[in-house]
Amino acid sequence: MHGGSADRPRNSFSPESRDPGHGAHVRVTMLGTGHAFFGAGRAQSAILVEDRQGRWLLDCGVTTPYLLRRAGIEPGSIELAVVSHLHGDHFAGLAFFLLAALEEEPGRSVLHLVGPAPLASRIRELLRALYSELNINEWPFPVEYNSLVPGESLSLLGRTIRGFAAHHMRDGTALCLRIESEGKVIAFTGDTGPLANLAEVSEGADVFICECTYAEAPPVADLRHLTVQDIARFRPGWNARRVILTHLSSEARSAAKALKGVEVAEDGMSIEL
């Protein structure tokens, strides 16, 4: 990682970046834009969406509960979290999210969790590993798990969530996602290699949030992630209104700044749709 001041996040969390205003229907805030190892000193994958229905998360890496607190957002205001796949930097923050609610907000309303079918069992396993004395069978507030597989969609709390096959995990459970809210479409790659049908995922989206982990092809061919080279090749075929790159290593972040037709996300970056 590079620790120089020129490589520190430029965006910060502020009330203006948190609260929808000026008639905006949907606000998207990039809470965490680094890869699993906090590329360029950025947090793990997490996107906060605020619409007229409320607040929800797209991915929940380990650092997400901290980022919400730092932004002045109570975890109890989050009613929904959608997880792209079951790698720790994308879902493990849910364990601490649940533990904080157990300690501080035992009377909170139902929390809806959406993701690959093993999500419920994996979270239980994680909670057991973190705090073996915890009785995970006695939860004081309802947690509703909703499974999503490629090619299927579900409607929940006024949003429509559709899953696509990502080219990432050997078990085939990793998802690319399209979520429609307030008539706006947020497309998200999750983690994926170049064999996913990204043109279909991004089709006509108001914003396409796309991973870009490496500057160039990694030495281990089985590491299924997109590179700056991949983005340069694919971008002309995507007709999303905006393309924002995330999940960046330090090297990818530097190299991606030369790309045309994309934006490079910073932690705290907020846009209105």
Beta strands, then each sheet from edge to edge (+ up, - down):
strand 1: 27-32
strand 2: 46-51
strand 3: 54-60
strand 4: 78-82
strand 5: 111-115
strand 6: 143-147
strand 7: 153-156
strand 8: 159-165
strand 9: 175-181
strand 10: 184-188
strand 11: 207-211
strand 12: 243-246
strand 13: 263-264
strand 14: 269-272
sheet 1: 6+ 5+ 4+ 3+ 2- 1+ 14-
sheet 2: 7+ 8- 9+ 10- 11- 12- 13-
end
